[in-house]
Structure formats: C-alpha cells, structure tokens
C-alpha cells in the first residue's frame, strides 16, 4: 500500500483490551466507513509527540510501518464523538508505540462526502471566470459549522464560513467558488 493513497482518520491510543482501542479524531471520516472496514494502522518509525496531528493535516510520512487491520465497530461511542473506543482486529501481532494512526484508503471513502484532502489546495474564486483570489490551506469545525481557511497571494488569511449558499465546490476543476469573498477580507 502506498502511504500517499491513505488518509489518517483518527489517532489511536493504547489498547484498552483485546482488539479495543481508544481513539481521538478531528472529523467525521472515521464514522463514514462502512463496517466492517479494511483499514491500516500507520506506525511512524521516528519518534513523534503524543499529541502530533501532522498526519491528519499534512499526510503520512516515511519512514513508517503499515499494518493491515479490520475495523468492526464502535464501543459505547456516539456517532460524531471526537473521542471514543473502537474495535480493531490487527492482521499481525505488533507492539504499538504511543502515537499511531488509523488510516483508510482514500478510494474506500464514500464518494458523496467532502474530505479535507479534496479541498486543500483548491483555488478560491470570487465568481466563475475570475482569477483565483486565494488558496484553501486549512479547515476546521466550530459549533456553528465549518470554516475554510484561505490564504491570499499577499499571505493574508481569510476565514470563510462553509455554507452551501456561499460555497460551490468544483473539485474536478480544482476550485471553489465563494460568493461574497471580499466581504470576509479584513
């Protein structure tokens, strides 16, 4: 498996009991997998901080070890929870360090859902036919909804509320049309 084709879905914590792992996630992708799901456990071979979220934001890095696994369900975890427990059967017995990641093949993710790897790097247009005004560099959730972080050529960051009436994604063209973009430039 090529690590470039994998998406980090959740950071796993130590094994709580046989085949049960604690997890922490920043999004809903882990819940979108049809169960049972073929997944991978990404084990970085260099030491990383326990709270490192770089794999989720920037992708996986070499050197690493990938272990095949099957995720069969969640235990006492409400859908959408940022922390919980999941059932995971590893294909081999392996000693896991403190920081490992649950990953899925990007091709296995539902095609009708939008994931960060789809939108990172998209050109932001104020309207169709205009020159790009910014590039999507990050995304985060708030209690009121999603926020796209875009960066203009001069380095200024512009926060854009992710709402259907404002943003039109054209992934295949590498752009998002964001009506009223200039209203959000401070």
C-alpha positions, -999 to 999 in steps of 0.1 A, spaced: 0 0 0 13 35 -9 11 59 20 1 87 -4 -32 68 -10 -40 67 27 -59 92 48 -53 95 86 -87 93 102 -80 91 139 -51 89 164 -52 56 183 -43 53 219 -31 23 238 -50 -10 236 -77 -9 262 -84 -47 260 -81 -73 233 -89 -56 199 -103 -25 216 -85 9 211 -92 44 223 -92 70 195 -93 107 190 -105 123 158 -110 158 145 -136 150 119 -163 125 109 -144 104 84 -139 75 108 -177 72 111 -183 73 73 -166 39 67 -190 10 61 -184 -17 87 -165 -39 87 -139 -17 71 -105 -25 57 -81 -1 74 -44 4 81 -25 13 112 2 38 105 32 35 128 58 62 123 93 48 127 107 81 140 97 94 174 68 118 173 50 138 200 20 121 215 -3 150 205 11 154 170 -17 159 145 5 164 115 -5 131 98 -42 142 97 -33 177 84 -4 171 61 -4 135 53 17 105 63 54 104 62 81 79 57 97 60 74 68 41 87 52 7 91 17 -1 79 -3 -29 95 -35 -42 79 -65 -42 101 -103 -46 101 -124 -21 120 -156 -38 131 -174 -13 152 -175 13 179 -180 5 216 -201 29 237 -193 58 213 -219 81 199 -215 89 161 -197 121 157 -179 120 191 -143 132 190 -131 105 214 -142 70 219 -134 33 216 -134 12 185 -129 -25 178 -100 -32 156 -85 -66 145 -49 -63 135 -36 -87 109 -5 -94 129 7 -91 165 27 -59 168 39 -38 197 24 -3 192 42 29 203 22 57 219 14 75 187 -2 55 158 -29 64 134 -60 46 120 -60 52 82 -82 43 52 -76 41 15 -89 73 1 -107 52 -27 -127 34 0 -142 66 14 -178 75 4 -178 95 -28 -207 117 -18 -188 132 12 -163 160 12 -129 154 29 -101 178 37 -78 161 12 -104 170 -15 -103 207 -7 -68 215 5 -50 235 -23 -82 244 -41 -82 278 -58 -108 302 -43 -127 322 -69 -150 351 -62 -171 341 -92 -169 319 -123 -143 332 -148 -124 354 -123 -88 349 -115 -82 330 -82 -82 353 -51 -69 328 -26 -60 291 -19 -76 268 6 -50 260 33 -69 246 62 -104 237 75 -118 234 110 -151 228 127 -168 251 151 -201 246 169 -218 268 142 -203 249 113 -172 245 92 -146 272 84 -124 272 54 -91 290 59 -78 305 27 -46 324 20 -43 353 -4 -12 358 -25 0 385 -1 -1 360 27 -33 373 44 -56 346 57 -93 349 51 -118 327 71 -148 316 51 -179 301 66 -186 268 49 -223 271 39 -239 257 8 -254 291 -2 -219 307 -2 -195 279 -15 -197 259 -47 -171 232 -49 -158 221 -83 -133 196 -72 -126 182 -107 -116 218 -118 -95 224 -87 -116 253 -74 -142 266 -50 -164 295 -60 -171 316 -29 -197 342 -34 -191 374 -15 -154 365 -8 -144 402 -5 -170 406 24 -147 383 45 -114 401 38 -104 421 68 
